[in-house]
Amino acid sequence: MKTQRPISSDGEHVVLKFRPRTSAHPPAHHEQPREAGKSGQVARDLSRYERPREEPDDFRQRMLANIAAFAFTVALTAIGIWLAVSIADLRKTQDCVLMGRRDCARISVIPRG
């Protein structure tokens, strides 16, 4: 049996040349960051991208949103666990009935006091 190889042309394969960094050590922290465009260096701080906020950050509102998200996650997890247990119980009961047994239903007995 002959193995099949995909037909490929030389134009599909490209070798990328690795260019090492020019400096072996990062610049010291005490140097002033250079502006973009000067000597090809990019400014190190991101302050020029910051926008002034119209209103201050509301810590209380953020904490309430976090608590609500946590409560929703807990509720969703509890519902998922309950659903998995219910499906497993239903499967056991269905298997029991399909085997032809007659004592498959649970009968809960409440003791009288």
RODO-2510 file (C-alpha; in nm, 4 decimals, decimal comma):
residues 113
     n   res          X          Y          Z
     1     m     0,0000     0,0000     0,0000
     2     k     0,1341     0,3386    -0,0975
     3     t     0,1226     0,6275     0,1504
     4     q    -0,0235     0,9511     0,0279
     5     r     0,1529     1,2777     0,0927
     6     p    -0,0048     1,6179     0,0506
     7     i     0,1188     1,8153    -0,2447
     8     s     0,2874     2,1321    -0,1242
     9     s     0,4664     2,4050    -0,3027
    10     d     0,7733     2,5863    -0,1733
    11     g     0,5746     2,9097    -0,1458
    12     e     0,3733     2,7709     0,1486
    13     h     0,6676     2,7350     0,3834
    14     v     0,8245     3,0446     0,5328
    15     v     1,1200     3,0513     0,7716
    16     l     1,1113     3,3387     1,0177
    17     k     1,4449     3,4705     1,1320
    18     f     1,4884     3,5172     1,5074
    19     r     1,6279     3,8576     1,5996
    20     p     1,7634     3,8821     1,9547
    21     r     1,6989     4,1897     2,1641
    22     t     1,9531     4,4669     2,1289
    23     s     2,0134     4,5234     2,5008
    24     a     2,0957     4,2464     2,7439
    25     h     1,9695     4,4341     3,0511
    26     p     1,6426     4,6255     3,0879
    27     p     1,6833     5,0010     3,1466
    28     a     1,7055     5,1176     3,5077
    29     h     1,3897     5,2440     3,6808
    30     h     1,5342     5,5889     3,7524
    31     e     1,5484     5,6827     3,3832
    32     q     1,2812     5,9126     3,2480
    33     p     1,0444     5,7395     3,0043
    34     r     1,0840     5,8579     2,6493
    35     e     0,7931     5,9769     2,4415
    36     a     0,6796     5,7713     2,1464
    37     g     0,8490     5,8794     1,8275
    38     k     1,1807     5,9823     1,9867
    39     s     1,4559     5,7304     1,9147
    40     g     1,1940     5,4643     1,8384
    41     q     1,1257     5,4107     2,2106
    42     v     0,7723     5,3701     2,3429
    43     a     0,6720     5,5473     2,6642
    44     r     0,6781     5,3079     2,9606
    45     d     0,3959     5,4569     3,1636
    46     l     0,0313     5,4389     3,0610
    47     s    -0,0729     5,7734     3,2059
    48     r    -0,1297     5,9211     2,8636
    49     y    -0,4061     5,6637     2,8021
    50     e    -0,5957     5,7415     3,1225
    51     r    -0,9163     5,9394     3,0992
    52     p    -1,0414     6,1575     3,3811
    53     r    -1,3474     6,0086     3,5516
    54     e    -1,6698     6,2046     3,5559
    55     e    -1,7515     6,0746     3,9036
    56     p    -1,5398     5,9035     4,1702
    57     d    -1,5389     5,5258     4,2081
    58     d    -1,8321     5,4068     4,4213
    59     f    -1,6869     5,1374     4,6490
    60     r    -2,0197     5,0538     4,8178
    61     q    -2,1993     4,9978     4,4881
    62     r    -1,9154     4,7784     4,3606
    63     m    -1,9195     4,5655     4,6774
    64     l    -2,2961     4,5190     4,6524
    65     a    -2,2577     4,4070     4,2916
    66     n    -1,9870     4,1587     4,3973
    67     i    -2,2084     4,0199     4,6751
    68     a    -2,5006     3,9859     4,4342
    69     a    -2,2806     3,8044     4,1811
    70     f    -2,1502     3,5708     4,4525
    71     a    -2,5054     3,4952     4,5761
    72     f    -2,6165     3,4232     4,2188
    73     t    -2,3203     3,1878     4,1695
    74     v    -2,3963     3,0018     4,4942
    75     a    -2,7660     2,9706     4,4024
    76     l    -2,6797     2,8444     4,0549
    77     t    -2,4387     2,5874     4,2015
    78     a    -2,6991     2,4682     4,4539
    79     i    -2,9619     2,4303     4,1821
    80     g    -2,7153     2,2341     3,9678
    81     i    -2,6329     1,9955     4,2540
    82     w    -3,0027     1,9468     4,3363
    83     l    -3,0782     1,8765     3,9707
    84     a    -2,7951     1,6213     3,9436
    85     v    -2,9117     1,4382     4,2574
    86     s    -3,2737     1,4380     4,1372
    87     i    -3,1769     1,2971     3,7978
    88     a    -2,9648     1,0261     3,9631
    89     d    -3,2547     0,9305     4,1928
    90     l    -3,4962     0,9217     3,9003
    91     r    -3,2542     0,7000     3,7080
    92     k    -3,2307     0,4547     3,9977
    93     t    -3,6084     0,4357     4,0257
    94     q    -3,6464     0,3909     3,6492
    95     d    -3,3846     0,1118     3,6446
    96     c    -3,5669    -0,0611     3,9289
    97     v    -3,9016    -0,0470     3,7456
    98     l    -3,7472    -0,1657     3,4184
    99     m    -3,6026    -0,4706     3,5975
   100     g    -3,9584    -0,5688     3,6866
   101     r    -3,9362    -0,5108     4,0600
   102     r    -4,2427    -0,3905     4,2448
   103     d    -4,0867    -0,2305     4,5523
   104     c    -3,9191     0,0638     4,3758
   105     a    -4,1069     0,3576     4,5261
   106     r    -3,9788     0,5067     4,8466
   107     i    -4,2259     0,5069     5,1290
   108     s    -4,1433     0,7483     5,4036
   109     v    -4,2658     0,6529     5,7466
   110     i    -4,3405     0,9297     5,9934
   111     p    -4,3242     0,8010     6,3509
   112     r    -4,6192     0,9031     6,5672
   113     g    -4,5340     1,0374     6,8995
***
